[in-house]
Each structure stands twice: as structure tokens, then as C-alpha cells.
């Protein structure tokens, strides 16, 4: 199974659209649950992206005053 790259900005926009649908209240229960599950999946993907960005920044800042980028494992 290949892992596709998630675009943070597009994912956040999609998450905002899901929230708007849920807040509007026009969906039936099954549709609401489905949208909620979809939103939770997107939220987790975005959280992973943010965590990885934070790790990269931490690695950059811990280099004895010299800014050097290095790979880190997740």
C-alpha cells in the first residue's frame, strides 16, 4: 500500500468544510457520523504533519548554535 503525501493546507480546508456541514445540521445521523469519521482521520493526518514539523525545528535548534538540518526518524 503506497502512502500518499498529505497537503496540510488542502486538508485543513477540507476539515473546515466538514465542520461547516456538521454545524449546518442538514445531514441525517448516518451522514453526520460519516463526516465526523472523515474529519477525525483528516485531523490525525494534520496532527502528524505538525508533529513532524516540530521535530524538524527542534533538531535545527539543538545544533550548538549552528543551524544544520538533519533527517529524523518518526
C-alpha positions as a Markdown table, in Angstrom:
| # | Residue | x | y | z |
|---|---|---|---|---|
| 1 | Unk | 0.0 | 0.0 | 0.0 |
| 2 | Unk | 1.6 | 3.3 | -1.1 |
| 3 | Unk | 1.5 | 6.2 | 1.3 |
| 4 | Unk | 0.3 | 9.4 | -0.4 |
| 5 | Unk | 1.6 | 12.8 | 0.7 |
| 6 | Unk | -1.0 | 14.8 | 2.5 |
| 7 | Unk | -1.2 | 18.5 | 1.7 |
| 8 | Unk | -1.7 | 20.3 | 5.0 |
| 9 | Unk | -3.5 | 23.4 | 3.6 |
| 10 | Unk | -5.9 | 21.4 | 1.5 |
| 11 | Unk | -6.6 | 19.1 | 4.4 |
| 12 | Unk | -7.4 | 22.0 | 6.7 |
| 13 | Unk | -9.7 | 23.4 | 4.1 |
| 14 | Unk | -11.5 | 20.1 | 3.8 |
| 15 | Unk | -11.7 | 19.9 | 7.5 |
| 16 | Unk | -13.3 | 23.3 | 7.7 |
| 17 | Unk | -15.9 | 22.2 | 5.0 |
| 18 | Unk | -16.8 | 19.2 | 7.1 |
| 19 | Unk | -17.2 | 21.3 | 10.2 |
| 20 | Unk | -19.5 | 23.7 | 8.3 |
| 21 | Unk | -21.6 | 20.8 | 7.1 |
| 22 | Unk | -21.9 | 19.4 | 10.6 |
| 23 | Unk | -22.7 | 22.8 | 12.1 |
| 24 | Unk | -25.4 | 23.4 | 9.5 |
| 25 | Unk | -27.3 | 20.4 | 10.8 |
| 26 | Unk | -28.8 | 19.3 | 7.5 |
| 27 | Unk | -27.3 | 15.8 | 7.5 |
| 28 | Unk | -29.0 | 12.8 | 8.8 |
| 29 | Unk | -27.4 | 10.7 | 11.6 |
| 30 | Unk | -25.5 | 8.3 | 9.3 |
| 31 | Unk | -24.2 | 11.2 | 7.1 |
| 32 | Unk | -23.1 | 13.1 | 10.2 |
| 33 | Unk | -21.2 | 10.1 | 11.7 |
| 34 | Unk | -19.6 | 9.5 | 8.3 |
| 35 | Unk | -18.5 | 13.2 | 8.0 |
| 36 | Unk | -17.3 | 13.1 | 11.6 |
| 37 | Unk | -15.2 | 10.0 | 11.0 |
| 38 | Unk | -13.7 | 11.6 | 7.8 |
| 39 | Unk | -12.9 | 14.7 | 9.8 |
| 40 | Unk | -11.2 | 12.8 | 12.6 |
| 41 | Unk | -9.0 | 11.0 | 10.0 |
| 42 | Unk | -8.0 | 14.3 | 8.4 |
| 43 | Unk | -7.4 | 15.8 | 11.8 |
| 44 | Unk | -5.0 | 13.0 | 12.8 |
| 45 | Unk | -3.1 | 13.3 | 9.4 |
| 46 | Unk | -2.7 | 17.1 | 10.0 |
| 47 | Unk | -1.5 | 16.5 | 13.6 |
| 48 | Unk | 1.2 | 14.1 | 12.3 |
| 49 | Unk | 2.3 | 16.8 | 9.8 |
| 50 | Unk | 2.6 | 19.4 | 12.6 |
| 51 | Unk | 4.4 | 16.9 | 14.9 |
| 52 | Unk | 7.0 | 16.2 | 12.2 |
| 53 | Unk | 7.5 | 19.9 | 11.6 |
| 54 | Unk | 8.0 | 20.5 | 15.3 |
| 55 | Unk | 10.6 | 17.7 | 15.4 |
| 56 | Unk | 12.5 | 19.2 | 12.4 |
| 57 | Unk | 12.5 | 22.6 | 14.1 |
| 58 | Unk | 13.8 | 21.0 | 17.3 |
| 59 | Unk | 16.6 | 19.3 | 15.5 |
| 60 | Unk | 17.6 | 22.5 | 13.8 |
| 61 | Unk | 17.7 | 24.5 | 17.1 |
| 62 | Unk | 19.7 | 21.9 | 19.0 |
| 63 | Unk | 22.7 | 22.1 | 16.8 |
| 64 | Unk | 25.1 | 24.0 | 19.1 |
| 65 | Unk | 24.2 | 27.4 | 17.6 |
| 66 | Unk | 24.9 | 26.2 | 14.0 |
| 67 | Unk | 21.8 | 25.7 | 12.0 |
| 68 | Unk | 22.1 | 22.4 | 10.3 |
| 69 | Unk | 19.2 | 20.3 | 9.1 |
| 70 | Unk | 19.3 | 16.5 | 9.6 |
| 71 | Unk | 16.8 | 13.7 | 9.0 |
| 72 | Unk | 15.0 | 12.3 | 11.9 |
| 73 | Unk | 13.0 | 9.1 | 12.1 |
| 74 | Unk | 9.4 | 9.1 | 13.0 |
